[in-house]
Every structure is written in C-alpha cells, then in structure tokens.
Amino acid sequence: MKTKGSRAKTVKQVAAEIFPRLGLKANNAGVFAGEWFGSGPVIEKCSPIDGTVIGRVTTATPAELGRALGAAQRAFLAWREVPAPRRGEIVRRYGEALRARKADLGRLVTLETGKIIAEGEGEVQEMIDICDFATGLSRQLHGLTIASERPGHRMMEQWHPLGVVGIISAFNFPVAVWAWNSALAAVCGDSTVWKPSEKTPLTAVACVKMAERVCRECGVDPAIFSLVCGDAAIGEPLVADQRVALVSATGSTRMGRRVGEAVARRFGRSLLELGGNNAIIVAPSADLKLALRAILFGAVGTAGQRCTSTRRLIVHASIVTKLTKKLIEAYRQVRVGNPLDPETLMGPLIDLGAAEAWVQAIATAKQHGGRVLAGGQRLTGAARAGGFYVSPCLIEAENAWAIVQHETFAPILYVMSYRTLDEAIALNNAVPQGLSSAIFTGDQREAELFVSACGSDCGIANVNLGTSGAEIGGAFGGEKETGGGRESGSDAWKSYMRRQTATINYSKELPLAQGIVFGK
C-alpha cells in the first residue's frame, strides 16, 4: 500500500495500523486469545505476502468446543423467540459496523490471504450486501396457504428456526462465506458456531469481535455468533455433534465427502459448497475483447484460488489461434507482486502446499503432452521474498486428462478447441464438478441452449460474462461433486429453517383425508 510521495508500507506497518481499529489486541505473550475461540495450541499466522508473522491465535480444545456448542444452544432457545424483524435489525447493525471498517477489514483479508486490495475490500462489500439482503428477508420468511380437501379446514406451510448452525469456511473467502451463512442463519432465528480455516484465523477473530460488540450494544446474547479456531481436530467433533442441526461446509470435495457422510450418519443436515472445475466456451460470434477480460480475471483473480476460478477454456477451432495469441500477450502483462500495491493484479499463493500443487500440475500436464503457452515459472527477487509468487500458466491440453479433470487451486488455465456447440457443452459437462460455467456468444440460440436443460449442468451458467464473481441475490452453489448446496440469495434461507405443515380444523366434524371412513 502506497501513499503519495511515500514508500510502500510493510506488512507489519499495515497490521499495526489496522489491528487496533478492528479490536484486535494481543495479550502480553503476543497472542490473540479469548474464551469464545479457545485456549489450546497456538496458530502462528504468517502473511503469504512476505512470510511475516502477523499474529498468533489460540485454538479451541474439544472441551471448549463442547462449551461453545452448549452456549450456542442456549442462545438459540432465546433467539428463536425474538421476532424476525428484530433479528434483522441486529444484522442491519452489523452491516453498518462493517461499513465503518470496510477498508481495514479488507486490508486484513489481503494480509491473511494475499488477495489484492480491490478483492479484499470487495469481499467485505459482499458481507455488507448480504447483511442488507438478510435484513429485508427478515420480514419475508413466509410460507404458503394450501387448499384443503376437507371442509372447515385450513392448511398452511410455515417455517421455524432450525437450531445451531456449524459453519466451516475456507481460506480463499475468509469472511464473505461466513457472512452468507451467519446473516441468513441469524434472521432465521438460528445461532452459529464458526470454525474458520486455520490459514485465516485473524479475519475470523475480527469479524466475531465486531459481531460481539453489536450484540452487547443491543442486549443480545453474543453466543449466536460463536467462534472456535483450529484444524480438523476441532472440525470433526463439530460435524459429529448432535446439537448442530446444520453443517454448512465450504472447501474441497475431499473434505465435503467426509462432512456429508458424518452428518448423514446422525441424520443431520449438511450444506456443501465444494470444488469447481469451471469452463468458458468462446463461440465464433463472441465479442473477443469482452471474453478476453473475463477469461483473464476468471483465471488470474485471487491467484486462481476461487472455487469459481476459470480452469478450462473451450474455444471454437476457427478462432482458437487468434484468441490464444491475445491471451498470451495479456498474460505477459499481468503484474504479479505485493497485493498491498494498488498496481498489482495478482498476489501470492496462500502457502508452500499450494505452490507445490501448482508445480506438480504443470509437470503432469506436460507428461500428458500439454504445451505451456505462457507463464509457469516461480517468481523470486527481493520484492517477492518470503512469499509464493508464480506467473499464471496457460497450457494447451485435452479435457479427458486426469489432471484437467482435477481442480488445482492455483492459476492454471487449460486451453482446448471444439467444432460444434454440442461438443463444447459436452466438454463443459465432462468433469466431476458442476459449479460455474460460461459462454461468450453473439448468437441468441446458442445462449439459450447453453442455459437450457440440455446445456450446462452447473449450478451457475453465465452468458457473456465469466465464471468468477457472483451477486448475492442469486443462490450460490453447484451440482455433482460440488455438493448440491445453495448459499446466499434466492430461497437459500430455507436451508436454515425447518418446514412445518399445519392443518387447523375449525369445523365441528372430523372428516378424514382421501374420503376415508373409520368407524361410525
């Protein structure tokens, strides 16, 4: 981050500025600790920007998890009786608190994840937007009135608060995904227990401290927004606990499979938002200038560490050479470096494991016969010391290769060609994941076919915009190994409530359904 006429501020300088404004205050040992997120082993958080230790956070012990769940359950019993519009007011107040600290929390996202500043602040804006959405929703949690076949009867469908919601989030969206879940859960009358990624604990502490402050100001039990930090040693008992009515988990397919199976064994509910292997189809009639911008952001944004990142590019054979040349030139102009610098377009990968997976994926693609068209190098130098910086990679590939079928959470874009739209749609669908998809075309018929029942099999299908970036008004999620869950907008709120069909007999008779006569 630069100011006019000054040198760029270091990670430590930025942290020292924003931590007090976000309520982050370490104890005498330099550790962020609190009863609401644990007193167990300490997580040492290093910024992916330069490896600087920016904070140490205590994790929860299994016993502390149990206490947190007990507190959340007690809070739920009181919270469910609060009128929904009043619950919406608490969420509105939280949204206002976020507005006041948008820049600071956005920079903390950058420090923890390596996202550029625009993306960090954009993620906080997404939190604000979902708070606005949830506030309006708090006056619209309505059911149906259903015609009864029996005279003198009224049948209705209504929705009630569900219980404790366990939220497991990933590092790449360390605050927005929690807000999607917690804002909706709160207006629905639920309490929440959040286990963030152990790679991004500081943003979680900041968010919950802010929520705690709003709750106390409003006379509400802050345990409706509980936090437990830790790894799978805390995540697994959270998922297995009978007190957790719904587990909303965002992350890898491997993680989601374990969560889904564990929750199903106890007949709980799970909401899974897992991996994506997202493709953009570029038709001959496409606006290539528009497509180029969308492809670049989709593949390079967040260093390819979004579940909606563009990973496959399916281009019509008649224009594949032309578009590829434009992409190669665009890739060469991507500025990779310190995300605190406003001129940077792509920051570092989150850690060494991500860098190693990126290296291995490129090597595997080459073994299959893939040709690297651009990028694919580790970037070093004094300005990038301590971080895992790479040049985004463009590879000519085949859709059927195992490495292309696999989601590598890094900036690799596989390029392939097609001749007919049916072939392109088949390629789009021929992967295990089904999250996001897009087509660029000037042909209305092609556009309609892509979003029809015979088109993309993904939860998100876009026309003339990329795969990455979603508005909060639409339900977010995908099919197949993406998990089938839906978060954020539309009627995703129903996942956080229990449905009840109620029938009231206001007659003096007792007719049975289906005309059954039982006795005299």
Secondary structure by P-SEA (a helix, b strand, c coil): ccccccccccaaaaaaacccccccccccccccccccccccbbbbbbbcccccccbbbbbbcaaaaaaaaaaaaaaaaaaaaccaaaaaaaaaaaaaaaaacaaaaaaaaaacccccaaaaaaaaaaaaaaaaaaaaacccbbbbbbbbcccccccccccccccbbbbbbccccccaaaaacaaaaaaaccccccccccccaaaaaaaaaaaaaaaaaaccccccbbbbbbccaaaaaaaacccccbbbbbccaaaaaaaaaaaaaacbbbbbbcccbbbbbbccccaaaaaaaaaaaaaccccccccccccbbbbccccaaaaaaaaaaaaaaccccccccccccccccccaaaaaaaaaaaaaaaaacccccccccccccccccccccccbbbbbccccccccccccccbbbbbbbbccaaaaaaaaaccccccccccccccaaaaaaaacccccccccccccccccccccccccccccccccccccccccccccbbbbbbbbbccccccccccccccc
